[in-house]
Structures are given as C-alpha cells and as structure tokens.
Amino acid sequence: MTEEEAFALDKKWTETTPKIGPNGSGFIAKRKAAQNTAHLIAIDGPSYEYLFAKAIASHKTPADIIGDMVRDQIAASL
C-alpha cells in the first residue's frame, strides 16, 4: 500500500459516520454478530500435532481444546 492509498483510506474511515439500523443492521450489531463466528488462524506444526493429539485423547475438537485453554487462561488472570 502506498502512502497516498493509506492517506485516502484513513480519510475515508475517519470521515465516515457509522450507520445505525433499527433492526440490527447497523455497525455495532454487525460487529457483535461477527464476534460469534468462526475465525481461521494459522499455527505451526508442533502446535497442530499437540492440539490434534489432545483432541483425540479427550474426544473433543481442536476448537474445543483451544476454547478450554483460553477460558483457563482468562480464569487464571482474574
């Protein structure tokens, strides 16, 4: 991205007012809905092997294993 493109993009987003919709079609509602969707991330080989082994051993999906790990870390930090 060139500086000119970056400045144009910055101008567009700083001067655009978010649209608010009465039926959940506004910016905030769309953002909240996006938080409940799946996201794709890349991990290295050893991490994949660990997650896959844990998932098989516990009869869970790798996503469940990651979710459990994240919830444990959040609980530990409180």
N, CA, C and O atoms as a MOPAC input file, in Angstrom:
PM7 MOZYME 1SCF
protein

 N      0.85000 1    -1.17100 1     0.00000 1
 C      0.00000 1     0.00000 1     0.00000 1
 C      0.89600 1     1.23400 1     0.00000 1
 O      1.83500 1     1.33600 1     0.79000 1
 N      0.59500 1     2.15600 1    -0.88600 1
 C      1.38200 1     3.38600 1    -0.95800 1
 C      0.90200 1     4.37400 1     0.10100 1
 O     -0.16600 1     4.20200 1     0.68800 1
 N      1.69900 1     5.40100 1     0.33400 1
 C      1.28800 1     6.43600 1     1.30000 1
 C      0.01200 1     7.11900 1     0.84500 1
 O     -0.85600 1     7.43500 1     1.65800 1
 N     -0.09800 1     7.34500 1    -0.45100 1
 C     -1.29000 1     8.00700 1    -0.99300 1
 C     -2.53700 1     7.16900 1    -0.72200 1
 O     -3.57300 1     7.70200 1    -0.32600 1
 N     -2.43400 1     5.85200 1    -0.93600 1
 C     -3.56400 1     4.96900 1    -0.66900 1
 C     -3.88500 1     4.92500 1     0.81800 1
 O     -5.05300 1     4.89700 1     1.20600 1
 N     -2.85300 1     4.91800 1     1.64500 1
 C     -3.05700 1     4.89100 1     3.09200 1
 C     -3.76000 1     6.15900 1     3.56800 1
 O     -4.66800 1     6.09800 1     4.39700 1
 N     -3.34100 1     7.30100 1     3.04300 1
 C     -3.99600 1     8.55900 1     3.42900 1
 C     -5.44800 1     8.59700 1     2.95500 1
 O     -6.32000 1     9.08600 1     3.67300 1
 N     -5.71200 1     8.08700 1     1.75900 1
 C     -7.08100 1     8.05900 1     1.24100 1
 C     -7.95300 1     7.14400 1     2.09100 1
 O     -9.09700 1     7.48200 1     2.39600 1
 N     -7.41900 1     5.99100 1     2.47300 1
 C     -8.17100 1     5.06400 1     3.31400 1
 C     -8.40900 1     5.65800 1     4.70200 1
 O     -9.50000 1     5.52800 1     5.25700 1
 N     -7.39000 1     6.30700 1     5.25900 1
 C     -7.54400 1     6.95400 1     6.56000 1
 C     -8.61300 1     8.03400 1     6.50600 1
 O     -9.44100 1     8.14000 1     7.41000 1
 N     -8.59500 1     8.83100 1     5.45400 1
 C     -9.58500 1     9.89500 1     5.29800 1
 C    -10.99000 1     9.31300 1     5.20200 1
 O    -11.92800 1     9.82500 1     5.81300 1
 N    -11.12600 1     8.23300 1     4.42700 1
 C    -12.44200 1     7.61100 1     4.26500 1
 C    -13.00000 1     7.15000 1     5.60300 1
 O    -14.16100 1     7.41800 1     5.91100 1
 N    -12.17800 1     6.45200 1     6.41600 1
 C    -12.68800 1     5.88200 1     7.65600 1
 C    -12.80300 1     6.89500 1     8.78400 1
 O    -13.60600 1     6.69300 1     9.69500 1
 N    -12.04300 1     7.96300 1     8.76000 1
 C    -12.18800 1     8.96900 1     9.81700 1
 C    -13.34000 1     9.92200 1     9.54200 1
 O    -13.86700 1    10.54500 1    10.46400 1
 N    -13.73100 1    10.03900 1     8.29300 1
 C    -14.82400 1    10.95100 1     7.95200 1
 C    -16.15400 1    10.24000 1     7.74000 1
 O    -17.15500 1    10.90300 1     7.46800 1
 N    -16.19900 1     8.93100 1     7.85200 1
 C    -17.42900 1     8.17800 1     7.64200 1
 C    -18.08600 1     7.91600 1     8.98600 1
 O    -17.46400 1     7.35900 1     9.89000 1
 N    -19.33300 1     8.31500 1     9.11300 1
 C    -20.09700 1     8.07800 1    10.32500 1
 C    -20.72600 1     6.69500 1    10.23400 1
 O    -21.34500 1     6.37200 1     9.22000 1
 N    -20.58200 1     5.86600 1    11.27400 1
 C    -21.21800 1     4.54100 1    11.23700 1
 C    -22.73000 1     4.66600 1    11.09800 1
 O    -23.34500 1     5.55000 1    11.69400 1
 N    -23.32100 1     3.78100 1    10.31200 1
 C    -24.77400 1     3.79900 1    10.11400 1
 C    -25.43300 1     2.94700 1    11.19300 1
 O    -25.00300 1     1.82700 1    11.47000 1
 N    -26.47000 1     3.48900 1    11.78700 1
 C    -27.20000 1     2.79400 1    12.83300 1
 C    -28.52100 1     2.33000 1    12.25000 1
 O    -29.27000 1     3.12200 1    11.67800 1
 N    -28.80400 1     1.04800 1    12.39600 1
 C    -30.04600 1     0.49600 1    11.86500 1
 C    -30.98800 1     0.10000 1    12.98300 1
 O    -30.53200 1    -0.33600 1    14.04000 1
 N    -32.28500 1     0.23800 1    12.78000 1
 C    -33.25800 1    -0.08300 1    13.82800 1
 C    -33.47200 1    -1.58100 1    14.01900 1
 O    -34.01200 1    -1.99700 1    15.04400 1
 N    -33.06200 1    -2.39300 1    13.06000 1
 C    -33.37100 1    -3.82000 1    13.11700 1
 C    -32.11800 1    -4.69100 1    13.21000 1
 O    -32.12800 1    -5.83400 1    12.75300 1
 N    -31.06300 1    -4.17800 1    13.78300 1
 C    -29.84800 1    -4.95700 1    13.91700 1
 C    -28.96500 1    -4.92400 1    12.69100 1
 O    -28.06500 1    -5.75200 1    12.55000 1
 N    -29.20700 1    -3.97900 1    11.80300 1
 C    -28.41800 1    -3.91300 1    10.57700 1
 C    -27.34200 1    -2.83200 1    10.64200 1
 O    -26.68300 1    -2.55100 1     9.64100 1
 N    -27.16000 1    -2.22700 1    11.81300 1
 C    -26.17400 1    -1.17300 1    11.96600 1
 C    -24.77800 1    -1.70600 1    12.23900 1
 O    -24.56500 1    -2.91400 1    12.34400 1
 N    -23.84300 1    -0.79200 1    12.35100 1
 C    -22.43000 1    -1.13100 1    12.53300 1
 C    -22.19100 1    -1.95100 1    13.79400 1
 O    -21.52300 1    -2.98400 1    13.73500 1
 N    -22.72200 1    -1.51500 1    14.93400 1
 C    -22.47700 1    -2.19800 1    16.20900 1
 C    -23.09200 1    -3.60100 1    16.19300 1
 O    -22.46000 1    -4.55500 1    16.64700 1
 N    -24.29500 1    -3.73300 1    15.68300 1
 C    -24.94800 1    -5.04500 1    15.63700 1
 C    -24.18100 1    -5.99800 1    14.73800 1
 O    -24.03100 1    -7.17300 1    15.07100 1
 N    -23.70000 1    -5.51900 1    13.61800 1
 C    -22.92300 1    -6.36600 1    12.71300 1
 C    -21.61000 1    -6.77500 1    13.35900 1
 O    -21.16700 1    -7.91100 1    13.19300 1
 N    -20.98600 1    -5.86800 1    14.08900 1
 C    -19.71800 1    -6.17400 1    14.76500 1
 C    -19.92700 1    -7.23900 1    15.84400 1
 O    -19.12100 1    -8.15800 1    15.98700 1
 N    -21.02200 1    -7.10200 1    16.60300 1
 C    -21.32400 1    -8.07200 1    17.64800 1
 C    -21.61400 1    -9.44000 1    17.03800 1
 O    -21.17900 1   -10.45900 1    17.57500 1
 N    -22.33700 1    -9.47400 1    15.93700 1
 C    -22.64200 1   -10.74100 1    15.26800 1
 C    -21.37000 1   -11.39700 1    14.74300 1
 O    -21.25500 1   -12.62300 1    14.75700 1
 N    -20.41800 1   -10.59600 1    14.28300 1
 C    -19.16800 1   -11.13700 1    13.75100 1
 C    -18.32800 1   -11.78500 1    14.84400 1
 O    -17.52100 1   -12.66700 1    14.55300 1
 N    -18.49700 1   -11.37300 1    16.07700 1
 C    -17.73100 1   -11.94400 1    17.18000 1
 C    -18.15600 1   -13.37600 1    17.48000 1
 O    -17.39900 1   -14.13100 1    18.09000 1
 N    -19.35000 1   -13.75500 1    17.06200 1
 C    -19.85200 1   -15.09700 1    17.33100 1
 C    -19.61900 1   -16.04300 1    16.15600 1
 O    -20.21100 1   -17.12100 1    16.10800 1
 N    -18.78000 1   -15.66200 1    15.22500 1
 C    -18.49400 1   -16.50800 1    14.08100 1
 C    -17.12000 1   -17.14800 1    14.24200 1
 O    -16.31400 1   -16.72400 1    15.07100 1
 N    -16.87100 1   -18.16000 1    13.44800 1
 C    -15.58400 1   -18.83900 1    13.48500 1
 C    -14.53100 1   -18.01000 1    12.75900 1
 O    -14.84000 1   -17.27300 1    11.82300 1
 N    -13.29400 1   -18.14100 1    13.20000 1
 C    -12.17200 1   -17.44200 1    12.58300 1
 C    -11.08700 1   -18.45200 1    12.27000 1
 O    -10.87400 1   -19.40100 1    13.02500 1
 N    -10.41500 1   -18.25200 1    11.17500 1
 C     -9.34800 1   -19.14400 1    10.75500 1
 C     -8.00700 1   -18.54700 1    11.16200 1
 O     -7.72400 1   -17.38600 1    10.86900 1
 N     -7.18100 1   -19.34500 1    11.83900 1
 C     -5.85100 1   -18.89300 1    12.21700 1
 C     -4.83400 1   -19.92900 1    11.77200 1
 O     -5.17100 1   -21.10200 1    11.61000 1
 N     -3.61700 1   -19.51400 1    11.57700 1
 C     -2.54100 1   -20.42900 1    11.19500 1
 C     -1.69500 1   -20.73800 1    12.42300 1
 O     -1.37800 1   -19.84600 1    13.21100 1
 N     -1.32900 1   -22.01600 1    12.58100 1
 C     -0.45700 1   -22.42100 1    13.67400 1
 C      0.68000 1   -23.26500 1    13.10700 1
 O      0.57900 1   -23.80000 1    12.00200 1
 N      1.74600 1   -23.37800 1    13.86100 1
 C      2.88400 1   -24.16300 1    13.39000 1
 C      2.62000 1   -25.65700 1    13.56200 1
 O      1.64500 1   -26.05400 1    14.20000 1
 N      3.49100 1   -26.47300 1    12.99200 1
 C      3.33600 1   -27.91400 1    13.00200 1
 C      3.26200 1   -28.54300 1    14.38200 1
 O      2.34100 1   -29.31400 1    14.65200 1
 N      4.21700 1   -28.23100 1    15.27200 1
 C      4.15800 1   -28.83600 1    16.61100 1
 C      2.88100 1   -28.46500 1    17.38100 1
 O      2.34100 1   -29.29200 1    18.11500 1
 N      2.40600 1   -27.24700 1    17.21700 1
 C      1.16400 1   -26.83500 1    17.88100 1
 C     -0.00900 1   -27.63700 1    17.35300 1
 O     -0.87700 1   -28.06400 1    18.11400 1
 N     -0.03000 1   -27.83800 1    16.03500 1
 C     -1.09700 1   -28.63400 1    15.42300 1
 C     -1.06400 1   -30.06400 1    15.95500 1
 O     -2.10200 1   -30.61700 1    16.31900 1
 N      0.11700 1   -30.65800 1    15.99900 1
 C      0.24200 1   -32.04200 1    16.47700 1
 C     -0.22500 1   -32.15700 1    17.92900 1
 O     -0.90000 1   -33.12200 1    18.29000 1
 N      0.13000 1   -31.18300 1    18.75400 1
 C     -0.28800 1   -31.18200 1    20.15300 1
 C     -1.81000 1   -31.09000 1    20.25800 1
 O     -2.43500 1   -31.87600 1    20.97000 1
 N     -2.40100 1   -30.13300 1    19.55100 1
 C     -3.85100 1   -29.96100 1    19.59300 1
 C     -4.57600 1   -31.19400 1    19.08500 1
 O     -5.56800 1   -31.62500 1    19.67400 1
 N     -4.08200 1   -31.76400 1    17.99100 1
 C     -4.71700 1   -32.93200 1    17.41200 1
 C     -4.64900 1   -34.12300 1    18.37300 1
 O     -5.62900 1   -34.85100 1    18.52800 1
 N     -3.49300 1   -34.32300 1    19.01700 1
 C     -3.34000 1   -35.41700 1    19.97300 1
 C     -4.26000 1   -35.22500 1    21.17900 1
 O     -4.90200 1   -36.17100 1    21.63500 1
 N     -4.32000 1   -33.99000 1    21.69300 1
 C     -5.20800 1   -33.69500 1    22.82800 1
 C     -6.67100 1   -33.89400 1    22.44500 1
 O     -7.46000 1   -34.40000 1    23.24300 1
 N     -7.03100 1   -33.49700 1    21.22900 1
 C     -8.41000 1   -33.63500 1    20.76900 1
 C     -8.80500 1   -35.10400 1    20.66600 1
 O     -9.90200 1   -35.48000 1    21.08100 1
 N     -7.92800 1   -35.93400 1    20.12100 1
 C     -8.22400 1   -37.35700 1    20.00100 1
 C     -8.33300 1   -37.99500 1    21.38400 1
 O     -9.25300 1   -38.77200 1    21.64100 1
 N     -7.40200 1   -37.67100 1    22.26800 1
 C     -7.38800 1   -38.26800 1    23.60000 1
 C     -8.61800 1   -37.89400 1    24.42000 1
 O     -9.10200 1   -38.69800 1    25.21600 1
 N     -9.12100 1   -36.68800 1    24.23100 1
 C    -10.25500 1   -36.22400 1    25.03700 1
 C    -11.58900 1   -36.29700 1    24.29900 1
 O    -12.61900 1   -35.89600 1    24.84200 1
 N    -11.57900 1   -36.80300 1    23.06800 1
 C    -12.79600 1   -36.92200 1    22.25000 1
 C    -13.46500 1   -35.56100 1    22.05500 1
 O    -14.68800 1   -35.43800 1    22.12800 1
 N    -12.64700 1   -34.55500 1    21.80700 1
 C    -13.12300 1   -33.20500 1    21.53400 1
 C    -12.55600 1   -32.73800 1    20.20400 1
 O    -11.71300 1   -33.40700 1    19.60700 1
 N    -13.02200 1   -31.59100 1    19.75000 1
 C    -12.45500 1   -30.99500 1    18.54300 1
 C    -11.28400 1   -30.10500 1    18.93300 1
 O    -11.20800 1   -29.66500 1    20.08100 1
 N    -10.36400 1   -29.82600 1    18.00200 1
 C     -9.28900 1   -28.88400 1    18.31100 1
 C     -9.82100 1   -27.51500 1    18.75200 1
 O     -9.21800 1   -26.85700 1    19.60000 1
 N    -10.95000 1   -27.08900 1    18.17700 1
 C    -11.54100 1   -25.81000 1    18.58500 1
 C    -11.97200 1   -25.84700 1    20.05000 1
 O    -11.81500 1   -24.86200 1    20.77000 1
 N    -12.51400 1   -26.98400 1    20.48900 1
 C    -12.90000 1   -27.12100 1    21.90200 1
 C    -11.67500 1   -27.05700 1    22.81000 1
 O    -11.71800 1   -26.44000 1    23.87300 1
 N    -10.58300 1   -27.69500 1    22.39100 1
 C     -9.34600 1   -27.68200 1    23.17900 1
 C     -8.82900 1   -26.25400 1    23.31200 1
 O     -8.45700 1   -25.82500 1    24.40400 1
 N     -8.80500 1   -25.51800 1    22.20100 1
 C     -8.34200 1   -24.12600 1    22.23400 1
 C     -9.25200 1   -23.29100 1    23.12200 1
 O     -8.77000 1   -22.49700 1    23.92900 1
 N    -10.56100 1   -23.46300 1    22.98300 1
 C    -11.51200 1   -22.72200 1    23.81100 1
 C    -11.29700 1   -22.99000 1    25.29300 1
 O    -11.32700 1   -22.06900 1    26.10800 1
 N    -11.07600 1   -24.28000 1    25.64500 1
 C    -10.81000 1   -24.61700 1    27.04000 1
 C     -9.53400 1   -23.94500 1    27.53700 1
 O     -9.49300 1   -23.42000 1    28.65000 1
 N     -8.49000 1   -23.96500 1    26.70400 1
 C     -7.22300 1   -23.34000 1    27.09800 1
 C     -7.38700 1   -21.83800 1    27.31800 1
 O     -6.85300 1   -21.28200 1    28.27700 1
 N     -8.12300 1   -21.19400 1    26.43200 1
 C     -8.32900 1   -19.74300 1    26.55200 1
 C     -9.13800 1   -19.43000 1    27.80300 1
 O     -8.79300 1   -18.51500 1    28.55200 1
 N    -10.22100 1   -20.18600 1    28.03900 1
 C    -11.03300 1   -19.94600 1    29.24100 1
 C    -10.22200 1   -20.17400 1    30.51500 1
 O    -10.38300 1   -19.44100 1    31.49100 1
 N     -9.34000 1   -21.19900 1    30.51200 1
 C     -8.48600 1   -21.43500 1    31.68100 1
 C     -7.54200 1   -20.24900 1    31.92000 1
 O     -7.33200 1   -19.84000 1    33.06200 1
 N     -6.98200 1   -19.70500 1    30.84800 1
 C     -6.07700 1   -18.56300 1    30.98700 1
 C     -6.82000 1   -17.32300 1    31.48600 1
 O     -6.29600 1   -16.56400 1    32.30200 1
 N     -8.04200 1   -17.12600 1    30.99200 1
 C     -8.83800 1   -15.97800 1    31.44700 1
 C     -9.16400 1   -16.12900 1    32.92800 1
 O     -9.03700 1   -15.17500 1    33.69600 1
 N     -9.58200 1   -17.32200 1    33.32600 1
 C     -9.92100 1   -17.57200 1    34.73100 1
 C     -8.69500 1   -17.38800 1    35.62900 1
 O     -8.81500 1   -16.86700 1    36.73900 1
 N     -7.52800 1   -17.80800 1    35.16100 1
 C     -6.30400 1   -17.67100 1    35.95200 1
 C     -5.88000 1   -16.21000 1    36.11400 1
 O     -5.23300 1   -15.84800 1    37.09700 1
 N     -6.24800 1   -15.38500 1    35.14900 1
 C     -5.83200 1   -13.98100 1    35.21600 1
 C     -6.77600 1   -13.13000 1    36.07300 1
 O     -6.45500 1   -11.98800 1    36.40000 1
 N     -7.91500 1   -13.67300 1    36.42900 1
 C     -8.87200 1   -12.88600 1    37.22800 1
 C     -8.55000 1   -12.94400 1    38.65400 1
 O     -9.24800 1   -12.34100 1    39.47000 1

